[in-house]
């Protein structure tokens, strides 16, 4: 809950806060959505993102990609709503856990 509050009210978050906030909004809109936690294979840095269920398929939505130091870069959103395998390959990621608690 703290991560969602910080992301939505204080506009301060890391990837987990964005993922949890996205999941909350998707839940309110009755969009099937899960939070996913993973790690970058090269840097060993952890990361969190979402997957949404649309037309019978799960797609990645990573709300963190457009945010850098408080500014919004919309060009980074080209990797949203792509298949899971494409995202994992593009970002060199491994999934670790699914649907951690909001």
VONU-872876 format. One record per residue: x, y, z of N, C-alpha, C, CB in turn; residue number from 0; residue in one letter; chain. Coordinates in steps of 0.1 Angstrom, whole numbers, plus 5000, padded with zeros to 4 digits. Glycine has a CB too. Layout:
<recs>
<rec n_u="X" n_v="Y" n_w="Z" ca_u="X" ca_v="Y" ca_w="Z" c_u="X" c_v="Y" c_w="Z" cb_u="X" cb_v="Y" cb_w="Z" seq="NUM" type="A" mol="A"/>
...
</recs>
This chain:
<recs>
<rec n_u="5008" n_v="4988" n_w="5000" ca_u="5000" ca_v="5000" ca_w="5000" c_u="5009" c_v="5013" c_w="5000" cb_u="4991" cb_v="5000" cb_w="5012" seq="0" type="X" mol="A"/>
<rec n_u="5020" n_v="5012" n_w="5008" ca_u="5028" ca_v="5024" ca_w="5008" c_u="5034" c_v="5027" c_w="4995" cb_u="5039" cb_v="5022" cb_w="5018" seq="1" type="X" mol="A"/>
<rec n_u="5038" n_v="5017" n_w="4987" ca_u="5044" ca_v="5019" ca_w="4974" c_u="5034" c_v="5026" c_w="4964" cb_u="5049" cb_v="5006" cb_w="4968" seq="2" type="X" mol="A"/>
<rec n_u="5022" n_v="5022" n_w="4965" ca_u="5011" ca_v="5027" ca_w="4957" c_u="5009" c_v="5042" c_w="4961" cb_u="4998" cb_v="5019" cb_w="4958" seq="3" type="X" mol="A"/>
<rec n_u="5007" n_v="5044" n_w="4973" ca_u="5005" ca_v="5058" ca_w="4978" c_u="5017" c_v="5067" c_w="4974" cb_u="5004" cb_v="5058" cb_w="4994" seq="4" type="X" mol="A"/>
<rec n_u="5029" n_v="5063" n_w="4976" ca_u="5040" ca_v="5071" ca_w="4972" c_u="5041" c_v="5074" c_w="4957" cb_u="5053" cb_v="5064" cb_w="4976" seq="5" type="X" mol="A"/>
<rec n_u="5037" n_v="5064" n_w="4949" ca_u="5037" ca_v="5066" ca_w="4935" c_u="5026" c_v="5075" c_w="4930" cb_u="5036" cb_v="5052" cb_w="4928" seq="6" type="X" mol="A"/>
<rec n_u="5014" n_v="5073" n_w="4935" ca_u="5003" ca_v="5081" ca_w="4930" c_u="5001" c_v="5094" c_w="4936" cb_u="4990" cb_v="5073" cb_w="4932" seq="7" type="X" mol="A"/>
<rec n_u="5004" n_v="5096" n_w="4949" ca_u="5002" ca_v="5108" ca_w="4956" c_u="5015" c_v="5117" c_w="4956" cb_u="4997" cb_v="5105" cb_w="4970" seq="8" type="X" mol="A"/>
<rec n_u="5026" n_v="5111" n_w="4959" ca_u="5038" ca_v="5118" ca_w="4960" c_u="5046" c_v="5119" c_w="4947" cb_u="5047" cb_v="5113" cb_w="4971" seq="9" type="X" mol="A"/>
<rec n_u="5042" n_v="5111" n_w="4938" ca_u="5049" ca_v="5110" ca_w="4925" c_u="5063" c_v="5106" c_w="4926" cb_u="5048" cb_v="5124" cb_w="4917" seq="10" type="X" mol="A"/>
<rec n_u="5066" n_v="5097" n_w="4935" ca_u="5079" ca_v="5092" ca_w="4938" c_u="5078" c_v="5077" c_w="4939" cb_u="5086" cb_v="5098" cb_w="4951" seq="11" type="X" mol="A"/>
<rec n_u="5085" n_v="5070" n_w="4930" ca_u="5085" ca_v="5055" ca_w="4931" c_u="5096" c_v="5049" c_w="4923" cb_u="5071" cb_v="5050" cb_w="4925" seq="12" type="X" mol="A"/>
<rec n_u="5099" n_v="5037" n_w="4926" ca_u="5107" ca_v="5028" ca_w="4918" c_u="5098" c_v="5019" c_w="4910" cb_u="5118" cb_v="5021" cb_w="4926" seq="13" type="X" mol="A"/>
<rec n_u="5104" n_v="5010" n_w="4903" ca_u="5096" ca_v="5001" ca_w="4895" c_u="5085" c_v="4993" c_w="4902" cb_u="5105" cb_v="4991" cb_w="4888" seq="14" type="X" mol="A"/>
<rec n_u="5087" n_v="4989" n_w="4914" ca_u="5077" ca_v="4982" ca_w="4922" c_u="5065" c_v="4991" c_w="4925" cb_u="5083" cb_v="4976" cb_w="4935" seq="15" type="X" mol="A"/>
<rec n_u="5067" n_v="5003" n_w="4928" ca_u="5056" ca_v="5012" ca_w="4931" c_u="5048" c_v="5015" c_w="4919" cb_u="5062" cb_v="5026" cb_w="4936" seq="16" type="X" mol="A"/>
<rec n_u="5055" n_v="5016" n_w="4907" ca_u="5047" ca_v="5018" ca_w="4894" c_u="5039" c_v="5006" c_w="4891" cb_u="5057" cb_v="5022" cb_w="4883" seq="17" type="X" mol="A"/>
<rec n_u="5045" n_v="4994" n_w="4893" ca_u="5038" ca_v="4981" ca_w="4890" c_u="5026" c_v="4979" c_w="4899" cb_u="5048" cb_v="4969" cb_w="4891" seq="18" type="X" mol="A"/>
<rec n_u="5028" n_v="4982" n_w="4911" ca_u="5017" ca_v="4980" ca_w="4921" c_u="5005" c_v="4990" c_w="4918" cb_u="5022" cb_v="4982" cb_w="4935" seq="19" type="X" mol="A"/>
<rec n_u="5009" n_v="5002" n_w="4914" ca_u="4999" ca_v="5013" ca_w="4911" c_u="4992" c_v="5009" c_w="4898" cb_u="5006" cb_v="5026" cb_w="4909" seq="20" type="X" mol="A"/>
<rec n_u="4999" n_v="5004" n_w="4888" ca_u="4993" ca_v="5000" ca_w="4876" c_u="4983" c_v="4988" c_w="4878" cb_u="5004" cb_v="4995" cb_w="4865" seq="21" type="X" mol="A"/>
<rec n_u="4987" n_v="4979" n_w="4887" ca_u="4979" ca_v="4968" ca_w="4890" c_u="4966" c_v="4972" c_w="4897" cb_u="4986" cb_v="4958" cb_w="4899" seq="22" type="X" mol="A"/>
<rec n_u="4967" n_v="4982" n_w="4906" ca_u="4955" ca_v="4987" ca_w="4913" c_u="4946" c_v="4993" c_w="4903" cb_u="4960" cb_v="4997" cb_w="4924" seq="23" type="X" mol="A"/>
<rec n_u="4950" n_v="5002" n_w="4894" ca_u="4942" ca_v="5008" ca_w="4885" c_u="4935" c_v="4998" c_w="4875" cb_u="4950" cb_v="5019" cb_w="4876" seq="24" type="X" mol="A"/>
<rec n_u="4943" n_v="4988" n_w="4871" ca_u="4938" ca_v="4978" ca_w="4862" c_u="4927" c_v="4970" c_w="4870" cb_u="4949" cb_v="4968" cb_w="4858" seq="25" type="X" mol="A"/>
<rec n_u="4929" n_v="4967" n_w="4882" ca_u="4919" ca_v="4960" ca_w="4890" c_u="4906" c_v="4968" c_w="4891" cb_u="4924" cb_v="4957" cb_w="4904" seq="26" type="X" mol="A"/>
<rec n_u="4907" n_v="4981" n_w="4893" ca_u="4896" ca_v="4990" ca_w="4894" c_u="4888" c_v="4990" c_w="4881" cb_u="4900" cb_v="5004" cb_w="4898" seq="27" type="X" mol="A"/>
<rec n_u="4895" n_v="4988" n_w="4870" ca_u="4889" ca_v="4988" ca_w="4857" c_u="4885" c_v="4974" c_w="4852" cb_u="4898" cb_v="4995" cb_w="4847" seq="28" type="X" mol="A"/>
<rec n_u="4886" n_v="4964" n_w="4861" ca_u="4883" ca_v="4950" ca_w="4857" c_u="4892" c_v="4945" c_w="4845" cb_u="4869" cb_v="4949" cb_w="4854" seq="29" type="X" mol="A"/>
<rec n_u="4904" n_v="4950" n_w="4845" ca_u="4914" ca_v="4945" ca_w="4835" c_u="4922" c_v="4934" c_w="4842" cb_u="4922" cb_v="4956" cb_w="4829" seq="30" type="X" mol="A"/>
<rec n_u="4922" n_v="4922" n_w="4837" ca_u="4931" ca_v="4912" ca_w="4843" c_u="4945" c_v="4916" c_w="4842" cb_u="4929" cb_v="4898" cb_w="4836" seq="31" type="X" mol="A"/>
<rec n_u="4952" n_v="4916" n_w="4854" ca_u="4965" ca_v="4922" ca_w="4855" c_u="4973" c_v="4915" c_w="4866" cb_u="4965" cb_v="4937" cb_w="4857" seq="32" type="X" mol="A"/>
<rec n_u="4986" n_v="4912" n_w="4864" ca_u="4994" ca_v="4907" ca_w="4875" c_u="5007" c_v="4915" c_w="4875" cb_u="4997" cb_v="4892" cb_w="4872" seq="33" type="X" mol="A"/>
<rec n_u="5013" n_v="4915" n_w="4887" ca_u="5026" ca_v="4921" ca_w="4889" c_u="5036" c_v="4910" c_w="4887" cb_u="5027" cb_v="4928" cb_w="4903" seq="34" type="X" mol="A"/>
<rec n_u="5047" n_v="4913" n_w="4881" ca_u="5058" ca_v="4904" ca_w="4879" c_u="5071" c_v="4910" c_w="4884" cb_u="5059" cb_v="4900" cb_w="4864" seq="35" type="X" mol="A"/>
<rec n_u="5079" n_v="4902" n_w="4891" ca_u="5092" ca_v="4906" ca_w="4896" c_u="5103" c_v="4898" c_w="4888" cb_u="5093" cb_v="4904" cb_w="4911" seq="36" type="X" mol="A"/>
<rec n_u="5113" n_v="4904" n_w="4885" ca_u="5124" ca_v="4897" ca_w="4877" c_u="5137" c_v="4903" c_w="4880" cb_u="5121" cb_v="4897" cb_w="4863" seq="37" type="X" mol="A"/>
<rec n_u="5147" n_v="4898" n_w="4872" ca_u="5161" ca_v="4903" ca_w="4874" c_u="5167" c_v="4904" c_w="4860" cb_u="5169" cb_v="4894" cb_w="4883" seq="38" type="X" mol="A"/>
<rec n_u="5175" n_v="4914" n_w="4858" ca_u="5183" ca_v="4915" ca_w="4846" c_u="5195" c_v="4905" c_w="4846" cb_u="5188" cb_v="4930" cb_w="4844" seq="39" type="X" mol="A"/>
<rec n_u="5196" n_v="4897" n_w="4836" ca_u="5206" ca_v="4887" ca_w="4835" c_u="5220" c_v="4893" c_w="4835" cb_u="5205" cb_v="4878" cb_w="4823" seq="40" type="X" mol="A"/>
<rec n_u="5222" n_v="4904" n_w="4829" ca_u="5236" ca_v="4910" ca_w="4828" c_u="5240" c_v="4918" c_w="4841" cb_u="5236" cb_v="4919" cb_w="4816" seq="41" type="X" mol="A"/>
<rec n_u="5231" n_v="4926" n_w="4846" ca_u="5234" ca_v="4935" ca_w="4857" c_u="5230" c_v="4929" c_w="4870" cb_u="5228" cb_v="4949" cb_w="4855" seq="42" type="X" mol="A"/>
<rec n_u="5222" n_v="4919" n_w="4870" ca_u="5217" ca_v="4913" ca_w="4883" c_u="5208" c_v="4923" c_w="4891" cb_u="5228" cb_v="4908" cb_w="4891" seq="43" type="X" mol="A"/>
<rec n_u="5203" n_v="4933" n_w="4884" ca_u="5194" ca_v="4943" ca_w="4891" c_u="5180" c_v="4937" c_w="4890" cb_u="5195" cb_v="4957" cb_w="4884" seq="44" type="X" mol="A"/>
<rec n_u="5172" n_v="4939" n_w="4901" ca_u="5158" ca_v="4935" ca_w="4901" c_u="5150" c_v="4945" c_w="4894" cb_u="5154" cb_v="4932" cb_w="4916" seq="45" type="X" mol="A"/>
<rec n_u="5138" n_v="4941" n_w="4890" ca_u="5129" ca_v="4949" ca_w="4883" c_u="5115" c_v="4944" c_w="4884" cb_u="5132" cb_v="4951" cb_w="4868" seq="46" type="X" mol="A"/>
<rec n_u="5105" n_v="4952" n_w="4884" ca_u="5091" ca_v="4948" ca_w="4885" c_u="5083" c_v="4954" c_w="4873" cb_u="5084" cb_v="4952" cb_w="4899" seq="47" type="X" mol="A"/>
<rec n_u="5073" n_v="4947" n_w="4868" ca_u="5065" ca_v="4952" ca_w="4857" c_u="5051" c_v="4944" c_w="4858" cb_u="5072" cb_v="4949" cb_w="4843" seq="48" type="X" mol="A"/>
<rec n_u="5043" n_v="4947" n_w="4849" ca_u="5029" ca_v="4941" ca_w="4848" c_u="5027" c_v="4933" c_w="4836" cb_u="5018" cb_v="4951" cb_w="4850" seq="49" type="X" mol="A"/>
<rec n_u="5018" n_v="4924" n_w="4837" ca_u="5013" ca_v="4917" ca_w="4825" c_u="4998" c_v="4918" c_w="4825" cb_u="5017" cb_v="4902" cb_w="4824" seq="50" type="X" mol="A"/>
<rec n_u="4992" n_v="4921" n_w="4814" ca_u="4977" ca_v="4923" ca_w="4813" c_u="4972" c_v="4913" c_w="4803" cb_u="4973" cb_v="4937" cb_w="4808" seq="51" type="X" mol="A"/>
<rec n_u="4960" n_v="4908" n_w="4806" ca_u="4953" ca_v="4898" ca_w="4797" c_u="4944" c_v="4905" c_w="4788" cb_u="4946" cb_v="4887" cb_w="4806" seq="52" type="X" mol="A"/>
<rec n_u="4947" n_v="4904" n_w="4775" ca_u="4939" ca_v="4911" ca_w="4765" c_u="4936" c_v="4901" c_w="4753" cb_u="4946" cb_v="4924" cb_w="4759" seq="53" type="X" mol="A"/>
<rec n_u="4923" n_v="4899" n_w="4750" ca_u="4920" ca_v="4891" ca_w="4739" c_u="4926" c_v="4877" c_w="4739" cb_u="4923" cb_v="4897" cb_w="4726" seq="54" type="X" mol="A"/>
<rec n_u="4926" n_v="4871" n_w="4751" ca_u="4931" ca_v="4857" ca_w="4753" c_u="4946" c_v="4856" c_w="4753" cb_u="4926" cb_v="4849" cb_w="4741" seq="55" type="X" mol="A"/>
<rec n_u="4954" n_v="4867" n_w="4754" ca_u="4968" ca_v="4866" ca_w="4755" c_u="4973" c_v="4875" c_w="4767" cb_u="4975" cb_v="4871" cb_w="4742" seq="56" type="X" mol="A"/>
<rec n_u="4984" n_v="4872" n_w="4773" ca_u="4991" ca_v="4880" ca_w="4783" c_u="5001" c_v="4889" c_w="4776" cb_u="4997" cb_v="4871" cb_w="4794" seq="57" type="X" mol="A"/>
<rec n_u="5001" n_v="4902" n_w="4779" ca_u="5011" ca_v="4911" ca_w="4773" c_u="5018" c_v="4919" c_w="4784" cb_u="5004" cb_v="4921" cb_w="4764" seq="58" type="X" mol="A"/>
<rec n_u="5030" n_v="4923" n_w="4782" ca_u="5038" ca_v="4930" ca_w="4792" c_u="5034" c_v="4945" c_w="4791" cb_u="5053" cb_v="4929" cb_w="4789" seq="59" type="X" mol="A"/>
<rec n_u="5033" n_v="4951" n_w="4802" ca_u="5031" ca_v="4966" ca_w="4803" c_u="5041" c_v="4970" c_w="4814" cb_u="5016" cb_v="4970" cb_w="4806" seq="60" type="X" mol="A"/>
<rec n_u="5051" n_v="4978" n_w="4811" ca_u="5061" ca_v="4982" ca_w="4820" c_u="5060" c_v="4997" c_w="4822" cb_u="5076" cb_v="4978" cb_w="4815" seq="61" type="X" mol="A"/>
<rec n_u="5053" n_v="5002" n_w="4832" ca_u="5051" ca_v="5016" ca_w="4834" c_u="5064" c_v="5023" c_w="4837" cb_u="5041" cb_v="5018" cb_w="4845" seq="62" type="X" mol="A"/>
<rec n_u="5074" n_v="5017" n_w="4842" ca_u="5086" ca_v="5023" ca_w="4846" c_u="5094" c_v="5028" c_w="4833" cb_u="5095" cb_v="5014" cb_w="4854" seq="63" type="X" mol="A"/>
<rec n_u="5092" n_v="5022" n_w="4822" ca_u="5101" ca_v="5025" ca_w="4810" c_u="5100" c_v="5039" c_w="4806" cb_u="5097" cb_v="5016" cb_w="4799" seq="64" type="X" mol="A"/>
<rec n_u="5090" n_v="5046" n_w="4808" ca_u="5089" ca_v="5060" ca_w="4803" c_u="5093" c_v="5070" c_w="4813" cb_u="5075" cb_v="5063" cb_w="4799" seq="65" type="X" mol="A"/>
<rec n_u="5098" n_v="5066" n_w="4825" ca_u="5101" ca_v="5075" ca_w="4835" c_u="5117" c_v="5075" c_w="4837" cb_u="5094" cb_v="5072" cb_w="4848" seq="66" type="X" mol="A"/>
<rec n_u="5122" n_v="5087" n_w="4836" ca_u="5137" ca_v="5088" ca_w="4839" c_u="5138" c_v="5102" c_w="4847" cb_u="5145" cb_v="5088" cb_w="4827" seq="67" type="X" mol="A"/>
<rec n_u="5143" n_v="5100" n_w="4859" ca_u="5146" ca_v="5112" ca_w="4867" c_u="5134" c_v="5122" c_w="4867" cb_u="5158" cb_v="5118" cb_w="4863" seq="68" type="X" mol="A"/>
<rec n_u="5122" n_v="5118" n_w="4869" ca_u="5111" ca_v="5127" ca_w="4870" c_u="5105" c_v="5132" c_w="4857" cb_u="5114" cb_v="5138" cb_w="4878" seq="69" type="X" mol="A"/>
<rec n_u="5111" n_v="5128" n_w="4845" ca_u="5106" ca_v="5132" ca_w="4833" c_u="5100" c_v="5121" c_w="4825" cb_u="5117" cb_v="5139" cb_w="4824" seq="70" type="X" mol="A"/>
<rec n_u="5091" n_v="5123" n_w="4816" ca_u="5084" ca_v="5113" ca_w="4808" c_u="5090" c_v="5112" c_w="4794" cb_u="5069" cb_v="5116" cb_w="4808" seq="71" type="X" mol="A"/>
<rec n_u="5094" n_v="5100" n_w="4790" ca_u="5100" ca_v="5098" ca_w="4777" c_u="5091" c_v="5088" c_w="4770" cb_u="5114" cb_v="5093" cb_w="4778" seq="72" type="X" mol="A"/>
<rec n_u="5082" n_v="5092" n_w="4762" ca_u="5072" ca_v="5084" ca_w="4756" c_u="5077" c_v="5074" c_w="4745" cb_u="5061" cb_v="5092" cb_w="4749" seq="73" type="X" mol="A"/>
<rec n_u="5089" n_v="5077" n_w="4740" ca_u="5095" ca_v="5068" ca_w="4730" c_u="5099" c_v="5054" c_w="4737" cb_u="5108" cb_v="5074" cb_w="4724" seq="74" type="X" mol="A"/>
<rec n_u="5101" n_v="5054" n_w="4750" ca_u="5104" ca_v="5041" ca_w="4756" c_u="5092" c_v="5032" c_w="4757" cb_u="5109" cb_v="5044" cb_w="4770" seq="75" type="X" mol="A"/>
<rec n_u="5080" n_v="5036" n_w="4754" ca_u="5068" ca_v="5028" ca_w="4756" c_u="5066" c_v="5019" c_w="4744" cb_u="5056" cb_v="5037" cb_w="4757" seq="76" type="X" mol="A"/>
<rec n_u="5075" n_v="5018" n_w="4735" ca_u="5074" ca_v="5009" ca_w="4723" c_u="5075" c_v="4995" c_w="4727" cb_u="5085" cb_v="5012" cb_w="4713" seq="77" type="X" mol="A"/>
<rec n_u="5080" n_v="4992" n_w="4739" ca_u="5081" ca_v="4978" ca_w="4744" c_u="5069" c_v="4974" c_w="4753" cb_u="5094" cb_v="4976" cb_w="4751" seq="78" type="X" mol="A"/>
<rec n_u="5059" n_v="4982" n_w="4753" ca_u="5047" ca_v="4979" ca_w="4761" c_u="5037" c_v="4972" c_w="4752" cb_u="5041" cb_v="4991" cb_w="4767" seq="79" type="X" mol="A"/>
<rec n_u="5029" n_v="4963" n_w="4758" ca_u="5019" ca_v="4955" ca_w="4752" c_u="5025" c_v="4946" c_w="4741" cb_u="5008" cb_v="4964" cb_w="4746" seq="80" type="X" mol="A"/>
<rec n_u="5036" n_v="4941" n_w="4744" ca_u="5043" ca_v="4931" ca_w="4736" c_u="5042" c_v="4918" c_w="4743" cb_u="5057" cb_v="4935" cb_w="4732" seq="81" type="X" mol="A"/>
<rec n_u="5045" n_v="4907" n_w="4736" ca_u="5044" ca_v="4894" ca_w="4742" c_u="5056" c_v="4892" c_w="4752" cb_u="5046" cb_v="4883" cb_w="4732" seq="82" type="X" mol="A"/>
<rec n_u="5053" n_v="4884" n_w="4762" ca_u="5063" ca_v="4882" ca_w="4773" c_u="5076" c_v="4878" c_w="4768" cb_u="5057" cb_v="4871" cb_w="4782" seq="83" type="X" mol="A"/>
<rec n_u="5077" n_v="4868" n_w="4759" ca_u="5090" ca_v="4864" ca_w="4754" c_u="5098" c_v="4875" c_w="4747" cb_u="5088" cb_v="4852" cb_w="4745" seq="84" type="X" mol="A"/>
<rec n_u="5091" n_v="4884" n_w="4740" ca_u="5098" ca_v="4895" ca_w="4733" c_u="5104" c_v="4904" c_w="4743" cb_u="5088" cb_v="4902" cb_w="4724" seq="85" type="X" mol="A"/>
<rec n_u="5096" n_v="4907" n_w="4754" ca_u="5100" ca_v="4917" ca_w="4764" c_u="5113" c_v="4911" c_w="4772" cb_u="5089" cb_v="4919" cb_w="4774" seq="86" type="X" mol="A"/>
<rec n_u="5112" n_v="4898" n_w="4776" ca_u="5123" ca_v="4892" ca_w="4783" c_u="5136" c_v="4892" c_w="4775" cb_u="5119" cb_v="4878" cb_w="4787" seq="87" type="X" mol="A"/>
<rec n_u="5134" n_v="4889" n_w="4762" ca_u="5146" ca_v="4889" ca_w="4753" c_u="5152" c_v="4904" c_w="4751" cb_u="5143" cb_v="4883" cb_w="4740" seq="88" type="X" mol="A"/>
<rec n_u="5143" n_v="4913" n_w="4749" ca_u="5147" ca_v="4927" ca_w="4746" c_u="5153" c_v="4933" c_w="4758" cb_u="5135" cb_v="4935" cb_w="4742" seq="89" type="X" mol="A"/>
<rec n_u="5148" n_v="4930" n_w="4770" ca_u="5153" ca_v="4936" ca_w="4783" c_u="5163" c_v="4927" c_w="4790" cb_u="5142" cb_v="4940" cb_w="4792" seq="90" type="X" mol="A"/>
<rec n_u="5166" n_v="4915" n_w="4784" ca_u="5176" ca_v="4906" ca_w="4790" c_u="5171" c_v="4902" c_w="4804" cb_u="5190" cb_v="4912" cb_w="4790" seq="91" type="X" mol="A"/>
<rec n_u="5159" n_v="4899" n_w="4806" ca_u="5153" ca_v="4897" ca_w="4820" c_u="5149" c_v="4882" c_w="4822" cb_u="5141" cb_v="4905" cb_w="4822" seq="92" type="X" mol="A"/>
<rec n_u="5149" n_v="4878" n_w="4834" ca_u="5143" ca_v="4865" ca_w="4839" c_u="5132" c_v="4868" c_w="4849" cb_u="5155" cb_v="4856" cb_w="4845" seq="93" type="X" mol="A"/>
<rec n_u="5121" n_v="4861" n_w="4847" ca_u="5110" ca_v="4863" ca_w="4857" c_u="5113" c_v="4855" c_w="4869" cb_u="5096" cb_v="4858" cb_w="4851" seq="94" type="X" mol="A"/>
<rec n_u="5110" n_v="4860" n_w="4881" ca_u="5112" ca_v="4854" ca_w="4893" c_u="5099" c_v="4850" c_w="4900" cb_u="5121" cb_v="4862" cb_w="4902" seq="95" type="X" mol="A"/>
<rec n_u="5090" n_v="4860" n_w="4902" ca_u="5078" ca_v="4858" ca_w="4909" c_u="5066" c_v="4865" c_w="4902" cb_u="5079" cb_v="4863" cb_w="4924" seq="96" type="X" mol="A"/>
<rec n_u="5054" n_v="4861" n_w="4905" ca_u="5042" ca_v="4866" ca_w="4899" c_u="5033" c_v="4871" c_w="4910" cb_u="5035" cb_v="4856" cb_w="4890" seq="97" type="X" mol="A"/>
<rec n_u="5026" n_v="4882" n_w="4906" ca_u="5015" ca_v="4887" ca_w="4914" c_u="5018" c_v="4889" c_w="4929" cb_u="5003" cb_v="4877" cb_w="4912" seq="98" type="X" mol="A"/>
<rec n_u="5029" n_v="4896" n_w="4932" ca_u="5031" ca_v="4899" ca_w="4946" c_u="5020" c_v="4908" c_w="4951" cb_u="5045" cb_v="4905" cb_w="4948" seq="99" type="X" mol="A"/>
<rec n_u="5018" n_v="4908" n_w="4964" ca_u="5007" ca_v="4914" ca_w="4971" c_u="5008" c_v="4930" c_w="4969" cb_u="5007" cb_v="4911" cb_w="4985" seq="100" type="X" mol="A"/>
<rec n_u="4996" n_v="4936" n_w="4966" ca_u="4995" ca_v="4950" ca_w="4966" c_u="4996" c_v="4955" c_w="4980" cb_u="4982" cb_v="4955" cb_w="4959" seq="101" type="X" mol="A"/>
</recs>
